[in-house]
Amino acid sequence: MSGERRTTAIVVGASGGVGNAVALALQEAGIEVYGLDLRPSGDGIQNSHIVDVTDAVALTRVVDGIARQGGIDHLVYCVGYQVSTRAFGVLTPDAWRRMIAANLDGAFYAVNACLPHFTGAPSDVILLSSVSAMWPDQSGGAYQAAKAGLVALARAIGVEDRDRRIRASVLMPGLIDTPLLDLRPNPPSREIRAAALRPSDIADVCRWLIQLPQRVHVPELTILPTGLQAIGDSIEARLPETR
């Protein structure tokens, strides 16, 4: 009907492989998407905003501006920041702070900025964590700590804001074939990457979560590449790694 407000979603990290796929998938579902990132969100994203997610003031300013156009229904946080010098002994305090700031602090800033504007019909907060939050792998201590923090953050939102009909979900995917893998000291082989998840797989899950009936809530979801990873184990983790 003419004059109806479109459902809106903010996708943080929309210029990355997973974030861009999520933004496009939600757009295809008829959702008005606002992509936020340090770089333009790329081809196909209708509303792109450049912002540093580690700057709480700047992020809140952008979110407030989006909300003035008609409210916010959903938030998907897809930031995945990584460094190549990640093993203990070479991981510096500065790198640790940058990892926590982008992967965890930014998620809190985004949630905090969006909460006053959620329509509650219901509203969704989807945080992209990692299986590394649950068991050790080659991603490094800072990345694992930050992603584990997202699990705790989602659980806290679920308890505190349940009455406001906010569904907080945390996704814990296994290996995804994105450029982030190129930062590894020993990048995975072509065969490993071919068996990995695709950004579109995560995008499909995000779209599914948002489109679930209001009575349904999926708080946590682990997504693994078939044949490559299982709960607590990874074929890839047994391969040689260098610092």
N, C-alpha and C positions, 0 to 999 in steps of 0.2 A: 504493500500500500504506500502511496505517496506520503511523504512526511514522516515515515517511521525511521527511528534512529537505527543505524547499522550497528551490529555487534563489533566491538573494537578490541584489538590486542596489541600490546607492546612486546616486541621481540628484541631483547638486548643481545648483542653479538650477531646482528643480522648480516654483517658482511662476511662472516666466516662460513665454512662449508656446511655445518649443521644448522647454524642460525639462519643462513640464507634459504636453505631447503625448508625449514620450518615456516619462515615468513611467506614463502611462495605457496606452500601447502595450505596455510590458513587463508591466504588471499583467494585461492581456488575454491575454498569452502564458503566464500562470500563474506569473509570477515574483513573489516577495515584494519589493515596492519600498519603499525608505525615501527620502522626499523631503527634501532639505536646502535651506534658503534663509533669507533675512532675513525673509521673510513666510511665512505658512502656505501650503502647497502647493496649496490650492484643492480644489474639489469632486472627489470620486472618488479622491483619493490616500489610501490606507489609513493610512500611517504618515508623519506630517509632523513634522519637527524644525526649529525656528527656531535658526539659528546664523549668525554672521558668518564667511564663508569666509576672510576676511583675518586672522582670529584663529586662528593655528595651534594654540594650546593648547585653545581651546574646540572647534574642529573635531575634533581628535584625541579629546577627551573623548566627543563624541557618537558618533564612529565606533567607539571602543572599547566603548561601551555597546551599540551595535547588534551588534557582533561577538560579544558575550557571549551573545546570543540564538541563536547557531548558526553563526557564520561569515559571510563575505562572498564572493560569487562574481564580481560585476561592479561596475564604477564607470563612470558616465557623467558627464562634467563639461560642463555646458551653460550656464555663466555667460557672459553677454554684457553687460558694463557699458560705457556710452558717455556722453559729454558733448556738449553742443551747441557749446561753444567749443573746437574740435578742431584748427583749422588752425594751422600754425606762425605765430607772431606774436601769437596770442591764447591758445594753449595754455599754461597756467601750470604751473610745477613741481609744485604741489599736485595739479592735475588729472592730470598725467602719472603721479605716484606712485599716485593712486587707480586709474587705469586699469590700470597694471601689477599692482597688488596684487590687484584683483578678477579680471582676465582671465588672469593668469599665475601670480602667487604662490599664489593660492588653489588652482589646479590642482596645483601641487607639494605643498601642504599636504595636499590630499585624497589624492593618490597615496601620499604618505609615510605617512599615517595608515592607509590600507587595506592596504598591502603585507604587513604581518605577519599579516593575517587572511585573505588570499586562500586559497581552497581548492585552486586549481591544477588544475581539472578540465576544460578550462583556465579561467582567469579572464580577463576582458576589462577593459581600460582604454580607454575611448572619450573622446577629447577633441574638443570642438567648436571648431574653428579657423574660418578664413574664407578665401575666395579672396584677400582683401586681404593675406594673409600672403605671397602669391606675386607679386602685381602691385599697383601703386598705384591707389587709387580715392578716393572721397570720404569714407572712414571716418576719416581722420586718422592722423598718424604714431604716436601712442601706441597706438591700437587695432591698427594694422598690426604694430607691433613686438611687442606682447603676443601676438597671434595667431601670428606667426612663431615666437615662443618655444615655443608649444605644439607646433608641428611638430618642433622640435628635442627637446623633452621626450619626445614619443612615440617618436622614433627612439632616444633613449638608453635608454628602458625596454625597447624591443624588443631591444636588444643585451645589456643587463645582466641582464635577467630572463627571457630566452628559455628557459633551462634549467628555470625554475620554471613553465613552461607558461603564461606570462602573454602574452596577445595585446594589444599596444598598437596602437590605430588612431587616426588623426587624420582628422576629416572637415573638408573645406574647401568649405562651401556658398557659393553666390552669394547674390544678394539674396533675403531671406526676408521675407514680409509679416508683421511683428510691430510692436508699439508702439514698438520701438527706432527705427524709421524716423522717428517723429514728433520725435525729438531732433535731426534734421538741420537745419542752418540753412535749407535749402531742401528740405523733404520731397518725396519722389517723387509724381508725379501718380497719380490713380486708375487710369489706364491702365497705368502702370508697375507699380503694386502688384498689379493684376489678373494680370499676367504673371509675377509673382515666385513663388518657391517658397512652400510652406505648411509650417508646423511639422509637420504630419502626414507630410510627405514625409521629413523628417529622422528622425522617429520610426520610420518604416517601415524606414529604412536601419539604424538602431541595433538594432532587433529582429532584422533579417536577419543582421547581423554576429554577434550573440550566439548565434544559432541555427545558425550554420555548423558543419559537422563539425569535430572537434578538429584534424584535419590541415590545415585551411584557415585562413590568416591574410591579412587585407587590411590592410596597414600604413597606406596613405593613399588617400583617395578624394575626388575633386572632384565636386561636385554643382551643376549649373548650371540655371537656368531656360531652357528651350528658347526660342530666338528673341530672348532678351534679353541673354544673355551668352555669350561664347566664351572659350577659354583666352587670356588676355592682352588681352581687349577687352570692352567693355561699351557697349551703346547708351546706357545711363543715364549713363555717365561723360562722354559728350559733351554732356550737357545743362548749361546754366548753373548755377553754384554760387556761393553767397555765403558769406562768413565769419560 
